Amino acid sequence: MDWKKLFEKIETSFWELVVNLLIIIAVWFVANMILKLVSNLTGKTINKAKELDDVERGKRVITSMTVTRSVFRYVVYFVAIAFILNILGYGSSVNSLIVTAGIGSLIISLGAQSIAQDFIAGVFLTFERPYAVGDYVKIGEYEGVVSAIAVKSTYIESIDGQRIIIPNGQIKNITNYSTKFHVLRINMNTPLALPVEKATKIIEKALLDYNDEALLEQPYVQGIGNMTFNTYDVVVVAKVNPTDRIRIEQEIRLKIKQAYDKNKIY
């Protein structure tokens, strides 16, 4: 056995391994530096957008920046991983697999149909813009403020502080409450024995001194709603800021209930 040639081969292999390892580290470092740069640039743009007088324009800019950040993250990591696989000698194998199986078959074989669906839905959301970052929305059963929109998912902060992540492919029913106003219609259950005129006076008196910045018009009694054999609903209408609709409804109900209790109406 030629020990000299063996050691030379081992030494060559060792240095090739070291060089490849250094290249991989460099690729990963550059990828993270690019993402950090993109994050800083988009972050500065988002901060400037928050100071714009045109709120709707600011929301559009913030949404575009969050989507851009998401796109760069996926693209940069994809390129970096592909480059690393090529360095490790798997580039030709991956290319052969794609050519042999086809991109569609490869996606199916990897069980990534839902991921592809999320990405496609994310692209449509970006162009159609049914909601923007900062909007108060209800998506399916989830409700809250949109904190970020990525290519794959939408992030919502609920009123109780939970962060909800919804895959874009699962977004179907959307209600956007971030319009100019929202009309509340509150049904207050009232005993049938209490005359409508008296119930109206009690409610109007209870709401007379109720003021809040979210109220766009003073609440008023619209009429009566559903009736049963011993109760009827008094309908109270209030025009409010959409993002405060839940809080305002709770406060109005509390005011009326306190007035009912004070007048011994049960």
CORGI-V785446 format. One record per helix or strand of 3 or more residues. SS is the DSSP state (~ for helix, > for strand). FROM is the first residue (numbers start at 1). TO is the last residue. If there is no record, write none. Layout:
# CORGI-V785446
ss = [SS;SS]
from = [FROM;FROM]
to = [TO;TO]
This chain:
# CORGI-V785446
ss = [~;~;~;~;~;>;>;>;>;~;>;>;~;>;>;~]
from = [3;55;91;103;113;136;142;153;163;168;174;182;196;220;231;242]
to = [50;87;101;109;128;139;149;157;167;170;176;191;208;227;240;262]
